[in-house]
Amino acid sequence: DSLPTRMRQLARRLIEEAGRCDILVNNAGIQHVAPVEDFPTDKWDAIIAINLSSSFHTAAVALPMMRKAGWGRVVNVASAHGLTASPYKSAYIAAKHGVVGLTKTIALETAQEPITCNAICPGYVLTPLVEAQIPDTMKKYDMSREDVIRKVMLERQPSKEFATVEQLGGTTVFLCSDAAAQITGTTISVDGGWTAL
């Protein structure tokens, strides 16, 4: 089977086997950096499958469960790159823009039900995905780790600090709370001011 087919099966099976899904947090991501004309098609397919299509497949199975339960929350972790772009990240940016669009569509389809769907758009968070980019970037620019983080990676993040996993978790908890019952179809940026530029 192709990667998109395997991703579809795995994403749907995950929710089906749980048997119930009140809160769905879609948070998956891989990255590859290359100019469009050099971008390997297998990398494109993998990034779209993991970063975008998996969110569609889990939501498609979870929404009927939420409707049956009479309540639900979908939180899609997109990216600052779901709202803006950077060079050499075509697949990632296309996928994360797609996640934002999917979020809005689900929100509209569930607007008159006690189900919400929102996207969190983090800037740089020091995750394994980001950590893996540091050595190559150090070599590319002949810079120290600290300089790569501050001058290259966090160049567009005005706070010059990574967002934390705990901050993203807190934002997710808020979106799943009663206080957020009328927040749906929108994005919350946790990006140190990146998208304010």
PyMOL CGO cylinders between C-alpha atoms (Angstrom):
from pymol import cmd
from pymol.cgo import CYLINDER

trace = [
    CYLINDER, 0.00, 0.00, 0.00, 1.06, 3.58, -0.57, 0.3, 1, 1, 1, 1, 1, 1,
    CYLINDER, 1.06, 3.58, -0.57, 1.81, 5.89, 2.36, 0.3, 1, 1, 1, 1, 1, 1,
    CYLINDER, 1.81, 5.89, 2.36, -1.43, 7.90, 1.86, 0.3, 1, 1, 1, 1, 1, 1,
    CYLINDER, -1.43, 7.90, 1.86, -3.43, 4.65, 1.93, 0.3, 1, 1, 1, 1, 1, 1,
    CYLINDER, -3.43, 4.65, 1.93, -1.64, 3.41, 5.06, 0.3, 1, 1, 1, 1, 1, 1,
    CYLINDER, -1.64, 3.41, 5.06, -2.13, 6.81, 6.76, 0.3, 1, 1, 1, 1, 1, 1,
    CYLINDER, -2.13, 6.81, 6.76, -5.85, 6.74, 5.96, 0.3, 1, 1, 1, 1, 1, 1,
    CYLINDER, -5.85, 6.74, 5.96, -6.23, 3.25, 7.40, 0.3, 1, 1, 1, 1, 1, 1,
    CYLINDER, -6.23, 3.25, 7.40, -4.19, 3.97, 10.53, 0.3, 1, 1, 1, 1, 1, 1,
    CYLINDER, -4.19, 3.97, 10.53, -5.84, 7.34, 11.26, 0.3, 1, 1, 1, 1, 1, 1,
    CYLINDER, -5.84, 7.34, 11.26, -9.34, 5.94, 10.91, 0.3, 1, 1, 1, 1, 1, 1,
    CYLINDER, -9.34, 5.94, 10.91, -8.55, 2.75, 12.85, 0.3, 1, 1, 1, 1, 1, 1,
    CYLINDER, -8.55, 2.75, 12.85, -7.14, 4.78, 15.75, 0.3, 1, 1, 1, 1, 1, 1,
    CYLINDER, -7.14, 4.78, 15.75, -10.50, 6.46, 16.35, 0.3, 1, 1, 1, 1, 1, 1,
    CYLINDER, -10.50, 6.46, 16.35, -12.62, 3.41, 15.48, 0.3, 1, 1, 1, 1, 1, 1,
    CYLINDER, -12.62, 3.41, 15.48, -10.76, 1.22, 18.00, 0.3, 1, 1, 1, 1, 1, 1,
    CYLINDER, -10.76, 1.22, 18.00, -11.19, 3.84, 20.73, 0.3, 1, 1, 1, 1, 1, 1,
    CYLINDER, -11.19, 3.84, 20.73, -14.94, 3.55, 20.25, 0.3, 1, 1, 1, 1, 1, 1,
    CYLINDER, -14.94, 3.55, 20.25, -15.53, 7.07, 21.54, 0.3, 1, 1, 1, 1, 1, 1,
    CYLINDER, -15.53, 7.07, 21.54, -13.90, 10.43, 20.92, 0.3, 1, 1, 1, 1, 1, 1,
    CYLINDER, -13.90, 10.43, 20.92, -15.02, 13.51, 22.83, 0.3, 1, 1, 1, 1, 1, 1,
    CYLINDER, -15.02, 13.51, 22.83, -11.86, 15.52, 22.20, 0.3, 1, 1, 1, 1, 1, 1,
    CYLINDER, -11.86, 15.52, 22.20, -9.72, 15.08, 19.10, 0.3, 1, 1, 1, 1, 1, 1,
    CYLINDER, -9.72, 15.08, 19.10, -6.34, 16.80, 18.95, 0.3, 1, 1, 1, 1, 1, 1,
    CYLINDER, -6.34, 16.80, 18.95, -4.65, 16.37, 15.59, 0.3, 1, 1, 1, 1, 1, 1,
    CYLINDER, -4.65, 16.37, 15.59, -0.95, 17.01, 16.12, 0.3, 1, 1, 1, 1, 1, 1,
    CYLINDER, -0.95, 17.01, 16.12, 1.29, 15.34, 13.57, 0.3, 1, 1, 1, 1, 1, 1,
    CYLINDER, 1.29, 15.34, 13.57, 4.04, 16.77, 11.48, 0.3, 1, 1, 1, 1, 1, 1,
    CYLINDER, 4.04, 16.77, 11.48, 7.03, 16.00, 9.32, 0.3, 1, 1, 1, 1, 1, 1,
    CYLINDER, 7.03, 16.00, 9.32, 9.12, 18.41, 7.29, 0.3, 1, 1, 1, 1, 1, 1,
    CYLINDER, 9.12, 18.41, 7.29, 11.39, 18.47, 4.25, 0.3, 1, 1, 1, 1, 1, 1,
    CYLINDER, 11.39, 18.47, 4.25, 13.08, 21.55, 2.87, 0.3, 1, 1, 1, 1, 1, 1,
    CYLINDER, 13.08, 21.55, 2.87, 13.84, 21.97, -0.85, 0.3, 1, 1, 1, 1, 1, 1,
    CYLINDER, 13.84, 21.97, -0.85, 12.98, 24.30, -3.75, 0.3, 1, 1, 1, 1, 1, 1,
    CYLINDER, 12.98, 24.30, -3.75, 9.73, 23.40, -5.52, 0.3, 1, 1, 1, 1, 1, 1,
    CYLINDER, 9.73, 23.40, -5.52, 11.49, 22.15, -8.65, 0.3, 1, 1, 1, 1, 1, 1,
    CYLINDER, 11.49, 22.15, -8.65, 13.72, 19.84, -6.58, 0.3, 1, 1, 1, 1, 1, 1,
    CYLINDER, 13.72, 19.84, -6.58, 11.09, 18.72, -4.07, 0.3, 1, 1, 1, 1, 1, 1,
    CYLINDER, 11.09, 18.72, -4.07, 10.91, 14.89, -4.11, 0.3, 1, 1, 1, 1, 1, 1,
    CYLINDER, 10.91, 14.89, -4.11, 7.38, 13.72, -4.90, 0.3, 1, 1, 1, 1, 1, 1,
    CYLINDER, 7.38, 13.72, -4.90, 7.57, 10.98, -2.25, 0.3, 1, 1, 1, 1, 1, 1,
    CYLINDER, 7.57, 10.98, -2.25, 8.37, 13.63, 0.38, 0.3, 1, 1, 1, 1, 1, 1,
    CYLINDER, 8.37, 13.63, 0.38, 5.48, 15.78, -0.89, 0.3, 1, 1, 1, 1, 1, 1,
    CYLINDER, 5.48, 15.78, -0.89, 3.08, 12.82, -0.64, 0.3, 1, 1, 1, 1, 1, 1,
    CYLINDER, 3.08, 12.82, -0.64, 4.27, 11.90, 2.86, 0.3, 1, 1, 1, 1, 1, 1,
    CYLINDER, 4.27, 11.90, 2.86, 4.01, 15.46, 4.19, 0.3, 1, 1, 1, 1, 1, 1,
    CYLINDER, 4.01, 15.46, 4.19, 0.50, 15.92, 2.79, 0.3, 1, 1, 1, 1, 1, 1,
    CYLINDER, 0.50, 15.92, 2.79, -0.59, 12.51, 4.13, 0.3, 1, 1, 1, 1, 1, 1,
    CYLINDER, -0.59, 12.51, 4.13, 0.80, 12.99, 7.64, 0.3, 1, 1, 1, 1, 1, 1,
    CYLINDER, 0.80, 12.99, 7.64, 0.32, 16.75, 8.12, 0.3, 1, 1, 1, 1, 1, 1,
    CYLINDER, 0.32, 16.75, 8.12, -3.08, 17.18, 6.43, 0.3, 1, 1, 1, 1, 1, 1,
    CYLINDER, -3.08, 17.18, 6.43, -4.89, 14.04, 5.34, 0.3, 1, 1, 1, 1, 1, 1,
    CYLINDER, -4.89, 14.04, 5.34, -4.55, 12.32, 8.71, 0.3, 1, 1, 1, 1, 1, 1,
    CYLINDER, -4.55, 12.32, 8.71, -6.52, 15.20, 10.31, 0.3, 1, 1, 1, 1, 1, 1,
    CYLINDER, -6.52, 15.20, 10.31, -9.31, 14.72, 7.79, 0.3, 1, 1, 1, 1, 1, 1,
    CYLINDER, -9.31, 14.72, 7.79, -9.47, 10.97, 8.40, 0.3, 1, 1, 1, 1, 1, 1,
    CYLINDER, -9.47, 10.97, 8.40, -9.53, 11.17, 12.21, 0.3, 1, 1, 1, 1, 1, 1,
    CYLINDER, -9.53, 11.17, 12.21, -12.17, 13.93, 12.14, 0.3, 1, 1, 1, 1, 1, 1,
    CYLINDER, -12.17, 13.93, 12.14, -14.34, 12.02, 9.65, 0.3, 1, 1, 1, 1, 1, 1,
    CYLINDER, -14.34, 12.02, 9.65, -14.56, 9.10, 12.10, 0.3, 1, 1, 1, 1, 1, 1,
    CYLINDER, -14.56, 9.10, 12.10, -14.71, 11.18, 15.31, 0.3, 1, 1, 1, 1, 1, 1,
    CYLINDER, -14.71, 11.18, 15.31, -17.49, 13.61, 14.32, 0.3, 1, 1, 1, 1, 1, 1,
    CYLINDER, -17.49, 13.61, 14.32, -20.29, 11.00, 14.25, 0.3, 1, 1, 1, 1, 1, 1,
    CYLINDER, -20.29, 11.00, 14.25, -19.14, 9.86, 17.71, 0.3, 1, 1, 1, 1, 1, 1,
    CYLINDER, -19.14, 9.86, 17.71, -19.23, 13.44, 18.98, 0.3, 1, 1, 1, 1, 1, 1,
    CYLINDER, -19.23, 13.44, 18.98, -22.71, 13.95, 17.54, 0.3, 1, 1, 1, 1, 1, 1,
    CYLINDER, -22.71, 13.95, 17.54, -23.91, 10.76, 19.23, 0.3, 1, 1, 1, 1, 1, 1,
    CYLINDER, -23.91, 10.76, 19.23, -22.42, 11.90, 22.56, 0.3, 1, 1, 1, 1, 1, 1,
    CYLINDER, -22.42, 11.90, 22.56, -23.89, 15.39, 22.14, 0.3, 1, 1, 1, 1, 1, 1,
    CYLINDER, -23.89, 15.39, 22.14, -20.60, 17.23, 22.61, 0.3, 1, 1, 1, 1, 1, 1,
    CYLINDER, -20.60, 17.23, 22.61, -17.15, 17.44, 21.09, 0.3, 1, 1, 1, 1, 1, 1,
    CYLINDER, -17.15, 17.44, 21.09, -14.00, 19.41, 20.51, 0.3, 1, 1, 1, 1, 1, 1,
    CYLINDER, -14.00, 19.41, 20.51, -11.59, 19.21, 17.59, 0.3, 1, 1, 1, 1, 1, 1,
    CYLINDER, -11.59, 19.21, 17.59, -8.27, 21.00, 17.92, 0.3, 1, 1, 1, 1, 1, 1,
    CYLINDER, -8.27, 21.00, 17.92, -5.98, 20.89, 14.91, 0.3, 1, 1, 1, 1, 1, 1,
    CYLINDER, -5.98, 20.89, 14.91, -2.39, 21.87, 15.49, 0.3, 1, 1, 1, 1, 1, 1,
    CYLINDER, -2.39, 21.87, 15.49, -1.50, 23.78, 12.34, 0.3, 1, 1, 1, 1, 1, 1,
    CYLINDER, -1.50, 23.78, 12.34, 1.41, 26.23, 12.31, 0.3, 1, 1, 1, 1, 1, 1,
    CYLINDER, 1.41, 26.23, 12.31, 2.34, 29.85, 11.77, 0.3, 1, 1, 1, 1, 1, 1,
    CYLINDER, 2.34, 29.85, 11.77, 3.05, 28.38, 8.34, 0.3, 1, 1, 1, 1, 1, 1,
    CYLINDER, 3.05, 28.38, 8.34, -0.69, 27.74, 8.06, 0.3, 1, 1, 1, 1, 1, 1,
    CYLINDER, -0.69, 27.74, 8.06, -1.12, 31.53, 7.94, 0.3, 1, 1, 1, 1, 1, 1,
    CYLINDER, -1.12, 31.53, 7.94, 2.05, 32.69, 6.21, 0.3, 1, 1, 1, 1, 1, 1,
    CYLINDER, 2.05, 32.69, 6.21, 4.79, 31.18, 4.07, 0.3, 1, 1, 1, 1, 1, 1,
    CYLINDER, 4.79, 31.18, 4.07, 8.54, 30.71, 3.87, 0.3, 1, 1, 1, 1, 1, 1,
    CYLINDER, 8.54, 30.71, 3.87, 10.66, 29.56, 0.94, 0.3, 1, 1, 1, 1, 1, 1,
    CYLINDER, 10.66, 29.56, 0.94, 11.61, 25.90, 0.43, 0.3, 1, 1, 1, 1, 1, 1,
    CYLINDER, 11.61, 25.90, 0.43, 8.80, 24.48, 2.57, 0.3, 1, 1, 1, 1, 1, 1,
    CYLINDER, 8.80, 24.48, 2.57, 6.11, 24.08, -0.09, 0.3, 1, 1, 1, 1, 1, 1,
    CYLINDER, 6.11, 24.08, -0.09, 4.58, 20.81, 1.10, 0.3, 1, 1, 1, 1, 1, 1,
    CYLINDER, 4.58, 20.81, 1.10, 4.56, 21.75, 4.79, 0.3, 1, 1, 1, 1, 1, 1,
    CYLINDER, 4.56, 21.75, 4.79, 3.03, 25.15, 4.07, 0.3, 1, 1, 1, 1, 1, 1,
    CYLINDER, 3.03, 25.15, 4.07, 0.45, 23.70, 1.67, 0.3, 1, 1, 1, 1, 1, 1,
    CYLINDER, 0.45, 23.70, 1.67, -0.50, 21.07, 4.26, 0.3, 1, 1, 1, 1, 1, 1,
    CYLINDER, -0.50, 21.07, 4.26, -0.75, 23.52, 7.16, 0.3, 1, 1, 1, 1, 1, 1,
    CYLINDER, -0.75, 23.52, 7.16, -2.80, 25.98, 5.09, 0.3, 1, 1, 1, 1, 1, 1,
    CYLINDER, -2.80, 25.98, 5.09, -5.00, 22.99, 4.31, 0.3, 1, 1, 1, 1, 1, 1,
    CYLINDER, -5.00, 22.99, 4.31, -5.38, 22.23, 8.02, 0.3, 1, 1, 1, 1, 1, 1,
    CYLINDER, -5.38, 22.23, 8.02, -6.61, 25.79, 8.61, 0.3, 1, 1, 1, 1, 1, 1,
    CYLINDER, -6.61, 25.79, 8.61, -9.13, 25.43, 5.77, 0.3, 1, 1, 1, 1, 1, 1,
    CYLINDER, -9.13, 25.43, 5.77, -10.27, 22.02, 7.05, 0.3, 1, 1, 1, 1, 1, 1,
    CYLINDER, -10.27, 22.02, 7.05, -10.72, 23.55, 10.51, 0.3, 1, 1, 1, 1, 1, 1,
    CYLINDER, -10.72, 23.55, 10.51, -13.01, 26.26, 9.15, 0.3, 1, 1, 1, 1, 1, 1,
    CYLINDER, -13.01, 26.26, 9.15, -15.04, 23.75, 7.16, 0.3, 1, 1, 1, 1, 1, 1,
    CYLINDER, -15.04, 23.75, 7.16, -15.58, 21.42, 10.12, 0.3, 1, 1, 1, 1, 1, 1,
    CYLINDER, -15.58, 21.42, 10.12, -16.54, 24.43, 12.28, 0.3, 1, 1, 1, 1, 1, 1,
    CYLINDER, -16.54, 24.43, 12.28, -19.19, 25.50, 9.78, 0.3, 1, 1, 1, 1, 1, 1,
    CYLINDER, -19.19, 25.50, 9.78, -20.55, 21.98, 9.46, 0.3, 1, 1, 1, 1, 1, 1,
    CYLINDER, -20.55, 21.98, 9.46, -20.91, 21.70, 13.26, 0.3, 1, 1, 1, 1, 1, 1,
    CYLINDER, -20.91, 21.70, 13.26, -21.81, 25.33, 14.04, 0.3, 1, 1, 1, 1, 1, 1,
    CYLINDER, -21.81, 25.33, 14.04, -25.30, 24.56, 15.34, 0.3, 1, 1, 1, 1, 1, 1,
    CYLINDER, -25.30, 24.56, 15.34, -24.14, 21.65, 17.47, 0.3, 1, 1, 1, 1, 1, 1,
    CYLINDER, -24.14, 21.65, 17.47, -22.19, 21.60, 20.75, 0.3, 1, 1, 1, 1, 1, 1,
    CYLINDER, -22.19, 21.60, 20.75, -19.05, 20.74, 18.77, 0.3, 1, 1, 1, 1, 1, 1,
    CYLINDER, -19.05, 20.74, 18.77, -16.26, 23.18, 18.02, 0.3, 1, 1, 1, 1, 1, 1,
    CYLINDER, -16.26, 23.18, 18.02, -13.24, 23.00, 15.76, 0.3, 1, 1, 1, 1, 1, 1,
    CYLINDER, -13.24, 23.00, 15.76, -10.27, 25.35, 15.99, 0.3, 1, 1, 1, 1, 1, 1,
    CYLINDER, -10.27, 25.35, 15.99, -6.62, 25.42, 14.97, 0.3, 1, 1, 1, 1, 1, 1,
    CYLINDER, -6.62, 25.42, 14.97, -3.61, 26.35, 17.04, 0.3, 1, 1, 1, 1, 1, 1,
    CYLINDER, -3.61, 26.35, 17.04, -0.87, 27.96, 14.96, 0.3, 1, 1, 1, 1, 1, 1,
    CYLINDER, -0.87, 27.96, 14.96, 2.42, 27.75, 16.80, 0.3, 1, 1, 1, 1, 1, 1,
    CYLINDER, 2.42, 27.75, 16.80, 5.61, 29.38, 15.69, 0.3, 1, 1, 1, 1, 1, 1,
    CYLINDER, 5.61, 29.38, 15.69, 8.74, 27.50, 16.52, 0.3, 1, 1, 1, 1, 1, 1,
    CYLINDER, 8.74, 27.50, 16.52, 8.40, 25.01, 19.36, 0.3, 1, 1, 1, 1, 1, 1,
    CYLINDER, 8.40, 25.01, 19.36, 11.47, 23.04, 20.36, 0.3, 1, 1, 1, 1, 1, 1,
    CYLINDER, 11.47, 23.04, 20.36, 10.12, 19.65, 19.30, 0.3, 1, 1, 1, 1, 1, 1,
    CYLINDER, 10.12, 19.65, 19.30, 12.06, 16.73, 17.76, 0.3, 1, 1, 1, 1, 1, 1,
    CYLINDER, 12.06, 16.73, 17.76, 11.01, 18.05, 14.31, 0.3, 1, 1, 1, 1, 1, 1,
    CYLINDER, 11.01, 18.05, 14.31, 12.62, 21.44, 14.99, 0.3, 1, 1, 1, 1, 1, 1,
    CYLINDER, 12.62, 21.44, 14.99, 15.57, 19.96, 16.89, 0.3, 1, 1, 1, 1, 1, 1,
    CYLINDER, 15.57, 19.96, 16.89, 16.39, 17.79, 13.85, 0.3, 1, 1, 1, 1, 1, 1,
    CYLINDER, 16.39, 17.79, 13.85, 16.70, 20.91, 11.65, 0.3, 1, 1, 1, 1, 1, 1,
    CYLINDER, 16.70, 20.91, 11.65, 19.33, 22.58, 13.84, 0.3, 1, 1, 1, 1, 1, 1,
    CYLINDER, 19.33, 22.58, 13.84, 22.50, 20.61, 12.84, 0.3, 1, 1, 1, 1, 1, 1,
    CYLINDER, 22.50, 20.61, 12.84, 21.90, 21.03, 9.08, 0.3, 1, 1, 1, 1, 1, 1,
    CYLINDER, 21.90, 21.03, 9.08, 21.15, 24.72, 9.54, 0.3, 1, 1, 1, 1, 1, 1,
    CYLINDER, 21.15, 24.72, 9.54, 24.36, 25.12, 11.60, 0.3, 1, 1, 1, 1, 1, 1,
    CYLINDER, 24.36, 25.12, 11.60, 26.34, 23.60, 8.72, 0.3, 1, 1, 1, 1, 1, 1,
    CYLINDER, 26.34, 23.60, 8.72, 24.54, 25.62, 6.06, 0.3, 1, 1, 1, 1, 1, 1,
    CYLINDER, 24.54, 25.62, 6.06, 25.23, 28.96, 7.73, 0.3, 1, 1, 1, 1, 1, 1,
    CYLINDER, 25.23, 28.96, 7.73, 28.46, 27.99, 9.56, 0.3, 1, 1, 1, 1, 1, 1,
    CYLINDER, 28.46, 27.99, 9.56, 26.95, 29.21, 12.83, 0.3, 1, 1, 1, 1, 1, 1,
    CYLINDER, 26.95, 29.21, 12.83, 26.81, 28.04, 16.40, 0.3, 1, 1, 1, 1, 1, 1,
    CYLINDER, 26.81, 28.04, 16.40, 23.68, 26.38, 17.75, 0.3, 1, 1, 1, 1, 1, 1,
    CYLINDER, 23.68, 26.38, 17.75, 22.75, 29.53, 19.69, 0.3, 1, 1, 1, 1, 1, 1,
    CYLINDER, 22.75, 29.53, 19.69, 23.18, 31.79, 16.64, 0.3, 1, 1, 1, 1, 1, 1,
    CYLINDER, 23.18, 31.79, 16.64, 21.16, 29.43, 14.43, 0.3, 1, 1, 1, 1, 1, 1,
    CYLINDER, 21.16, 29.43, 14.43, 18.32, 29.42, 16.96, 0.3, 1, 1, 1, 1, 1, 1,
    CYLINDER, 18.32, 29.42, 16.96, 18.24, 33.18, 17.50, 0.3, 1, 1, 1, 1, 1, 1,
    CYLINDER, 18.24, 33.18, 17.50, 19.27, 34.57, 14.10, 0.3, 1, 1, 1, 1, 1, 1,
    CYLINDER, 19.27, 34.57, 14.10, 17.89, 31.97, 11.69, 0.3, 1, 1, 1, 1, 1, 1,
    CYLINDER, 17.89, 31.97, 11.69, 15.13, 29.88, 13.26, 0.3, 1, 1, 1, 1, 1, 1,
    CYLINDER, 15.13, 29.88, 13.26, 13.65, 32.57, 15.48, 0.3, 1, 1, 1, 1, 1, 1,
    CYLINDER, 13.65, 32.57, 15.48, 14.38, 35.40, 13.04, 0.3, 1, 1, 1, 1, 1, 1,
    CYLINDER, 14.38, 35.40, 13.04, 10.66, 35.80, 12.28, 0.3, 1, 1, 1, 1, 1, 1,
    CYLINDER, 10.66, 35.80, 12.28, 9.53, 35.13, 15.86, 0.3, 1, 1, 1, 1, 1, 1,
    CYLINDER, 9.53, 35.13, 15.86, 9.74, 38.57, 17.52, 0.3, 1, 1, 1, 1, 1, 1,
    CYLINDER, 9.74, 38.57, 17.52, 9.86, 37.17, 21.07, 0.3, 1, 1, 1, 1, 1, 1,
    CYLINDER, 9.86, 37.17, 21.07, 13.09, 35.33, 20.13, 0.3, 1, 1, 1, 1, 1, 1,
    CYLINDER, 13.09, 35.33, 20.13, 11.88, 32.46, 22.29, 0.3, 1, 1, 1, 1, 1, 1,
    CYLINDER, 11.88, 32.46, 22.29, 10.47, 29.07, 21.40, 0.3, 1, 1, 1, 1, 1, 1,
    CYLINDER, 10.47, 29.07, 21.40, 6.88, 28.45, 22.38, 0.3, 1, 1, 1, 1, 1, 1,
    CYLINDER, 6.88, 28.45, 22.38, 6.65, 25.58, 24.86, 0.3, 1, 1, 1, 1, 1, 1,
    CYLINDER, 6.65, 25.58, 24.86, 4.75, 22.34, 24.72, 0.3, 1, 1, 1, 1, 1, 1,
    CYLINDER, 4.75, 22.34, 24.72, 3.11, 23.40, 28.00, 0.3, 1, 1, 1, 1, 1, 1,
    CYLINDER, 3.11, 23.40, 28.00, 1.83, 26.62, 26.42, 0.3, 1, 1, 1, 1, 1, 1,
    CYLINDER, 1.83, 26.62, 26.42, 0.33, 24.66, 23.53, 0.3, 1, 1, 1, 1, 1, 1,
    CYLINDER, 0.33, 24.66, 23.53, -1.22, 22.23, 25.99, 0.3, 1, 1, 1, 1, 1, 1,
    CYLINDER, -1.22, 22.23, 25.99, -2.74, 25.09, 27.97, 0.3, 1, 1, 1, 1, 1, 1,
    CYLINDER, -2.74, 25.09, 27.97, -4.19, 26.61, 24.81, 0.3, 1, 1, 1, 1, 1, 1,
    CYLINDER, -4.19, 26.61, 24.81, -5.67, 23.24, 23.89, 0.3, 1, 1, 1, 1, 1, 1,
    CYLINDER, -5.67, 23.24, 23.89, -7.24, 22.84, 27.35, 0.3, 1, 1, 1, 1, 1, 1,
    CYLINDER, -7.24, 22.84, 27.35, -8.79, 26.31, 27.01, 0.3, 1, 1, 1, 1, 1, 1,
    CYLINDER, -8.79, 26.31, 27.01, -10.26, 25.48, 23.59, 0.3, 1, 1, 1, 1, 1, 1,
    CYLINDER, -10.26, 25.48, 23.59, -11.83, 22.35, 25.09, 0.3, 1, 1, 1, 1, 1, 1,
    CYLINDER, -11.83, 22.35, 25.09, -13.35, 24.26, 28.02, 0.3, 1, 1, 1, 1, 1, 1,
    CYLINDER, -13.35, 24.26, 28.02, -16.85, 25.70, 28.40, 0.3, 1, 1, 1, 1, 1, 1,
    CYLINDER, -16.85, 25.70, 28.40, -15.29, 29.19, 28.17, 0.3, 1, 1, 1, 1, 1, 1,
    CYLINDER, -15.29, 29.19, 28.17, -14.49, 28.43, 24.52, 0.3, 1, 1, 1, 1, 1, 1,
    CYLINDER, -14.49, 28.43, 24.52, -17.92, 27.09, 23.56, 0.3, 1, 1, 1, 1, 1, 1,
    CYLINDER, -17.92, 27.09, 23.56, -18.46, 29.98, 21.10, 0.3, 1, 1, 1, 1, 1, 1,
    CYLINDER, -18.46, 29.98, 21.10, -14.94, 29.90, 19.71, 0.3, 1, 1, 1, 1, 1, 1,
    CYLINDER, -14.94, 29.90, 19.71, -15.04, 27.85, 16.53, 0.3, 1, 1, 1, 1, 1, 1,
    CYLINDER, -15.04, 27.85, 16.53, -13.55, 27.99, 13.07, 0.3, 1, 1, 1, 1, 1, 1,
    CYLINDER, -13.55, 27.99, 13.07, -10.67, 30.20, 14.06, 0.3, 1, 1, 1, 1, 1, 1,
    CYLINDER, -10.67, 30.20, 14.06, -6.95, 30.08, 14.65, 0.3, 1, 1, 1, 1, 1, 1,
    CYLINDER, -6.95, 30.08, 14.65, -5.03, 30.96, 17.79, 0.3, 1, 1, 1, 1, 1, 1,
    CYLINDER, -5.03, 30.96, 17.79, -1.44, 31.93, 17.14, 0.3, 1, 1, 1, 1, 1, 1,
    CYLINDER, -1.44, 31.93, 17.14, 1.10, 30.88, 19.75, 0.3, 1, 1, 1, 1, 1, 1,
    CYLINDER, 1.10, 30.88, 19.75, 4.01, 32.29, 17.81, 0.3, 1, 1, 1, 1, 1, 1,
    CYLINDER, 4.01, 32.29, 17.81, 5.73, 35.02, 19.82, 0.3, 1, 1, 1, 1, 1, 1,
    CYLINDER, 5.73, 35.02, 19.82, 4.31, 37.64, 17.47, 0.3, 1, 1, 1, 1, 1, 1,
    CYLINDER, 4.31, 37.64, 17.47, 5.38, 36.02, 14.18, 0.3, 1, 1, 1, 1, 1, 1,
    CYLINDER, 5.38, 36.02, 14.18, 2.09, 36.50, 12.34, 0.3, 1, 1, 1, 1, 1, 1,
    CYLINDER, 2.09, 36.50, 12.34, 1.76, 40.05, 13.68, 0.3, 1, 1, 1, 1, 1, 1,
    CYLINDER, 1.76, 40.05, 13.68, 4.65, 41.13, 11.46, 0.3, 1, 1, 1, 1, 1, 1,
]
cmd.load_cgo(trace, "trace")
